[in-house]
Amino acid sequence: MNYIVDDNGFYGKFGGAYVPEMLYPNVEELRQNYLKIIYKPEFQKELQALLKDYVGRPTPLYFAKRLSERYNTKIYLKREDLNHTGAHKINNTMGQILLAKRLGKKRIIAETGAGQHGVATATVCALMGLECIVYMGEVDIERQAPNVARMKMLGASVVPATSGSKTLKDATNEAIRDWINNPEDTYYIIGSVVGPHPYPDMVARFQAVISEEMMAQLQEQTGRDYPDYVVACVGGGSNAAGAFYHYLDRPEVKLVAVEAAGLGIESGESAATSVLGKEGIIHGSRTLLMQTEDGQVVEPYSISAGLDYPGVGPLHAHLHQSGRAVFESITDDEALKAVLELTRLEGIIPALESAHALAALDRIGAKPEDVVVVNLSGRGDKDLATYLKRFHFDEE
Ligand SMILES: *Cc1c(COP(=O)(O)O)cnc(C)c1O
C-alpha cells in the first residue's frame, strides 16, 4: 500500500482538484512547479536555516515520565508547542512563503478560522516583507480577538467574511474569490492538508519534518527509529500528516488520528468527520465531510477552534477508509480533563487541540513496553480565557 499522492492528485479515491475553471491556471502553475522548486538545494538550504534559527527546530522529543506512569506505557511528547508562534502551523507557512517568493508573487492571501493559521501567515509575511491579506469570518473575528490583534500588529489586513455563517468556510470562499481576481501576483497559503491538489501533498511534505526529526530522536533515545504508536489530533489534518508521514508505509507503527466530538457524536454539536462525514467535495477536493442530505456543509462545533472544521484532508479520508489509521473522537469535557492532567503531571499547558490527542491515551491499548509518541501540536496560551472559564481554581 502506498499513501503518497498519485500523479493525478488522489489518495485512493480521495483528493483531486475540483476547482472552477477560472482557478485552474493558478492551481496548475503550482502543480507543475512545487516539487521542482521545494527540493532544489538552495531552497532547502534557506528553509532549513529558517526552521532552525527562526522557528526553533528541531523541537524536542520529551519522555514524559509522570504521564507514562499514569498510563503505564512509555509516552514521548513531540514538542511542536515550542515552535515560534506556538504551534506546528509555521512549518508549513514558512515553506509556502519561500515557494511564493520563488514564483515571483508579491501578495499573500490566506483564510483562517481560529486565527492560528492567520497568525503563522502574517508572521512569515512580516519576515519576508510581503503584503498579507487574511480572510476571516465576522463571527470568528469577534471570537478570536487576540489573534486578530496579533495579525494586525504583524501588518496584515484582516478582511471580514460577512456571508453565510460568517465562519471558516465563508472566509475560504472569499479567499478563493480573491485568488480568481488576482491570478498573476497573488499566492494563496492554505493552512492544512486540505484544498485542491497539490496543496494536501505540499503541506504534508512541509509538515513531514515532524516525523523526520522523530525518527532520529527515537533512534537516539530508544535505539529504534519508530514508535509503536503515533497519536495526533486532526482538524484538517496537517500536524497528524506530518507526524505520520515517514511511518505511513511502516505497518508496525499504529497511527491514531483524534477528532473533536464536541458535545458528543450524537449531539448535533460535533466535528467528528470520520464518524459523521460522507463523501463529497469541499475546498476543491473529494474527501469526507459533514453535510446535509442535499449536500450543504454542516457547521461543525468543538471547544477547540482549530479542530472546528467540517471535513478532513483527503489523505486522512484515505487512511480512515483503508484502515491504516485508527480514528478516535474526544469530547470537550474529555479534552479539558487532559489539559489539566498534562499541566499538573508535566508542567506543560497544552493547546485544546493537542489535548484531544492526549485524551485518547487511555483508548489505544498500549502495553507497558510500548513506545507512544503524542504530537503536542500547540501550546495553551491562546486558550487561557477558556481554561479560566472552565476550571474553577478559586475553589481549590
Ligand atoms: C490549527 C491547529 C490544529 C489543527 O490543524 P491540523 O491541520 O489538523 O493540524 C491542531 N493543533 C493546533 C495547536 C492548531 O493550531
Ligand as a Chemical Component Dictionary entry (heavy atoms), coordinates in Angstrom:
data_LIG
# 
_chem_comp.id                   LIG 
_chem_comp.type                 NON-POLYMER 
_chem_comp.pdbx_formal_charge   0 
_chem_comp.three_letter_code    LIG 
# 
loop_
_chem_comp_atom.comp_id 
_chem_comp_atom.atom_id 
_chem_comp_atom.alt_atom_id 
_chem_comp_atom.type_symbol 
_chem_comp_atom.charge 
_chem_comp_atom.model_Cartn_x 
_chem_comp_atom.model_Cartn_y 
_chem_comp_atom.model_Cartn_z 
_chem_comp_atom.pdbx_ordinal 
LIG C1 C1 C 0 -4.693 24.506 13.704 1  
LIG C2 C2 C 0 -4.312 23.615 14.815 2  
LIG C3 C3 C 0 -4.632 22.232 14.793 3  
LIG C4 C4 C 0 -5.472 21.609 13.722 4  
LIG O1 O1 O 0 -4.970 21.682 12.432 5  
LIG P1 P1 P 0 -4.359 20.410 11.674 6  
LIG O2 O2 O 0 -4.201 20.880 10.284 7  
LIG O3 O3 O 0 -5.357 19.315 11.813 8  
LIG O4 O4 O 0 -3.083 20.078 12.334 9  
LIG C5 C5 C 0 -4.170 21.440 15.828 10 
LIG N1 N1 N 0 -3.462 21.960 16.857 11 
LIG C6 C6 C 0 -3.152 23.268 16.912 12 
LIG C7 C7 C 0 -2.379 23.770 18.079 13 
LIG C8 C8 C 0 -3.563 24.139 15.900 14 
LIG O5 O5 O 0 -3.255 25.437 15.968 15 
# 
loop_
_chem_comp_bond.comp_id 
_chem_comp_bond.atom_id_1 
_chem_comp_bond.atom_id_2 
_chem_comp_bond.value_order 
_chem_comp_bond.pdbx_ordinal 
LIG C1 C2 SING 1  
LIG C2 C3 SING 2  
LIG C2 C8 DOUB 3  
LIG C3 C4 SING 4  
LIG C3 C5 DOUB 5  
LIG C4 O1 SING 6  
LIG O1 P1 SING 7  
LIG P1 O2 DOUB 8  
LIG P1 O3 SING 9  
LIG P1 O4 SING 10 
LIG C5 N1 SING 11 
LIG N1 C6 DOUB 12 
LIG C6 C7 SING 13 
LIG C6 C8 SING 14 
LIG C8 O5 SING 15 
# 
